[in-house]
């Protein structure tokens, strides 16, 4: 494997992880999937034996899928799988100041409005 193959494999695995995870927004996950697919295709095309490159890509995807399944099963066995409950946001009640109070506050912020002693 050349340095280019290692770089393409790194981009393919990183992009695949980014696309499959829930840490990034949908747009970033889409770009991660595109980078992963392009890097994997380029890896297979640039490999001296394209069949060996394709098998290596399939093996990497299968290992990541196996790891994901094991983590899912372990979290289910430990009871860590739960959905976050949605809490309705209550509007904040703001106190409305009397017009005289607001005028005084605004007047105090103008230059020269403060009395000098």
C-alpha positions as a printed Julia matrix, in Angstrom:
117×3 Matrix{Float64}:
   0.0    0.0    0.0
   1.22   3.42  -0.87
   0.75   6.6    1.11
  -2.11   7.55  -1.24
  -3.89   4.27  -0.47
  -3.54   4.85   3.27
  -4.88   8.4    2.9
  -7.83   7.22   0.81
  -8.59   4.46   3.32
  -8.47   7.0    6.14
 -10.85   9.36   4.31
 -13.18   6.48   3.44
 -13.36   5.22   7.03
 -13.64   8.69   8.56
 -16.32   9.77   6.09
 -18.24   6.54   6.68
 -18.15   7.03  10.45
 -19.27  10.63  10.07
 -22.1    9.65   7.72
 -23.38   6.88   9.99
 -23.11   8.74  13.29
 -25.64  11.11  14.8
 -23.15  13.73  16.0
 -23.24  15.95  12.93
 -26.08  17.72  11.13
 -27.67  16.08   8.11
 -25.76  18.21   5.6
 -22.37  17.3    7.12
 -23.35  13.63   7.22
 -24.27  13.79   3.53
 -20.88  15.27   2.66
 -19.2   12.62   4.81
 -21.0    9.9    2.88
 -19.97  11.42  -0.43
 -16.34  11.67   0.69
 -16.44   8.07   1.92
 -17.89   6.76  -1.34
 -15.51   8.76  -3.53
 -12.49   7.72  -1.47
 -13.5    4.05  -1.49
 -14.08   4.09  -5.27
 -10.74   5.83  -5.85
  -9.06   3.3   -3.54
 -10.46   0.39  -5.56
  -9.58   1.97  -8.92
  -6.03   2.86  -7.87
  -5.3   -0.57  -6.33
  -2.98  -2.81  -8.37
  -5.53  -5.61  -8.05
  -8.95  -3.99  -8.07
 -10.57  -7.16  -6.71
  -8.33  -7.07  -3.63
  -9.15  -3.38  -3.16
 -12.88  -4.06  -3.41
 -12.62  -6.92  -0.91
 -10.69  -4.69   1.49
 -13.35  -1.96   1.26
 -16.12  -4.53   1.83
 -14.21  -5.94   4.81
 -13.81  -2.47   6.33
 -17.52  -1.7    5.93
 -18.4   -5.1    7.41
 -16.11  -4.58  10.42
 -17.64  -1.17  11.12
 -21.13  -2.7   10.84
 -20.15  -5.51  13.22
 -18.75  -3.0   15.71
 -21.95  -0.94  15.51
 -24.1   -4.04  16.08
 -22.01  -5.08  19.1
 -22.26  -1.62  20.65
 -26.02  -1.59  20.04
 -26.42  -5.03  21.65
 -24.26  -4.09  24.63
 -26.19  -0.88  25.23
 -29.48  -2.8   24.99
 -28.22  -5.44  27.44
 -27.14  -2.77  29.93
 -30.39  -0.84  29.57
 -28.7    2.26  28.18
 -31.01   2.61  25.2
 -33.56   5.3   25.84
 -35.13   8.07  23.86
 -34.83  11.56  25.24
 -38.13  12.97  26.39
 -39.31  16.09  24.67
 -40.11  18.97  26.97
 -42.41  21.7   25.76
 -40.84  25.12  26.02
 -42.89  27.54  28.07
 -42.81  31.19  26.97
 -41.11  33.46  29.45
 -43.3   36.13  31.0
 -41.59  39.48  30.8
 -42.45  42.24  33.19
 -43.62  45.35  31.39
 -42.24  48.52  32.86
 -44.38  51.63  33.19
 -43.79  54.27  30.51
 -42.35  56.68  33.08
 -39.78  54.1   34.15
 -38.72  53.48  30.59
 -38.38  57.2   29.85
 -36.24  57.67  32.9
 -34.04  54.73  31.97
 -33.58  55.93  28.41
 -32.92  59.49  29.52
 -30.26  58.29  31.92
 -28.33  56.66  29.09
 -28.02  59.85  27.02
 -24.88  61.95  27.44
 -25.5   64.91  29.7
 -28.7   63.41  31.12
 -27.14  62.57  34.45
 -27.13  65.34  37.03
 -23.7   66.55  38.02
 -23.02  67.36  41.68
